[in-house]
């Protein structure tokens, strides 16, 4: 029992997560690790509605989660949701163990460049993915289980022109 | 100000467009109905802007706004609920199909301008996010 899945998805918990990944991995609790969400009570209220009834949802800041991780072993089947690769790298560097990183969506906003459908990165985010791969973590883009999988290594240097 | 209740119909993908298309076939074109569709690549900011824009346009003429969303756990509902928490005249209803839309929008078009009256008989068929949040807060 532990971290079953670490996923990057800037929509946090939503239709695809609640109805596919949580079921497929028999997830008992979802930890949202994000410095903005931990400060946003309104967002937390919304999140409390979105998880399936039998799934616990907790929100942590990045640094405080890294601290807690080292003090309290995770017992439940857990899914971690992050919104970007920079936080994912911080977790990995901070000693949070995960062999595999699922990337669901970092959608296009100004300042980002598209590298795959639903995945766009700033230069810093691009570098963070490279650093994560450099730590030996397997990084794959996959929106929902049974979707095609794209290896992040294959697209990380890409620049998909003219699309959003 | 028109008394009519403004309506936003939102969904993952084109469901909302299809729903309104079919609705128009059955009861004819209605005014004060807007759609917001969430695509696989839309950012949350995009959707928040679109939802707010629809709300602002409707608010020019409507005192109350009803937002229909497709799934309780989806981005359309998340964005609608956030907007609902910021305003005091929005009700968010999750779960719609043609039968529900025809029933409710027809009732509205025939002069029902009170939200609780409009939703009264339909309570078993969908989930009312305003009530759910209220319960969670207790």
Boltz contact constraints between the chains, C-beta under 6 A:
constraints:
  - contact:
      token1: [A, 11]
      token2: [B, 75]
      max_distance: 6.0
  - contact:
      token1: [A, 14]
      token2: [B, 74]
      max_distance: 6.0
  - contact:
      token1: [A, 14]
      token2: [B, 75]
      max_distance: 6.0
  - contact:
      token1: [A, 15]
      token2: [B, 12]
      max_distance: 6.0
  - contact:
      token1: [A, 15]
      token2: [B, 71]
      max_distance: 6.0
  - contact:
      token1: [A, 15]
      token2: [B, 73]
      max_distance: 6.0
  - contact:
      token1: [A, 15]
      token2: [B, 74]
      max_distance: 6.0
  - contact:
      token1: [A, 18]
      token2: [B, 73]
      max_distance: 6.0
  - contact:
      token1: [A, 42]
      token2: [B, 85]
      max_distance: 6.0
  - contact:
      token1: [A, 46]
      token2: [B, 78]
      max_distance: 6.0
  - contact:
      token1: [A, 46]
      token2: [B, 81]
      max_distance: 6.0
  - contact:
      token1: [A, 46]
      token2: [B, 82]
      max_distance: 6.0
  - contact:
      token1: [A, 48]
      token2: [B, 136]
      max_distance: 6.0
  - contact:
      token1: [A, 49]
      token2: [B, 132]
      max_distance: 6.0
  - contact:
      token1: [A, 50]
      token2: [B, 73]
      max_distance: 6.0
  - contact:
      token1: [A, 107]
      token2: [B, 41]
      max_distance: 6.0
  - contact:
      token1: [A, 107]
      token2: [B, 43]
      max_distance: 6.0
  - contact:
      token1: [A, 109]
      token2: [B, 43]
      max_distance: 6.0
  - contact:
      token1: [A, 118]
      token2: [B, 40]
      max_distance: 6.0
  - contact:
      token1: [A, 118]
      token2: [B, 41]
      max_distance: 6.0
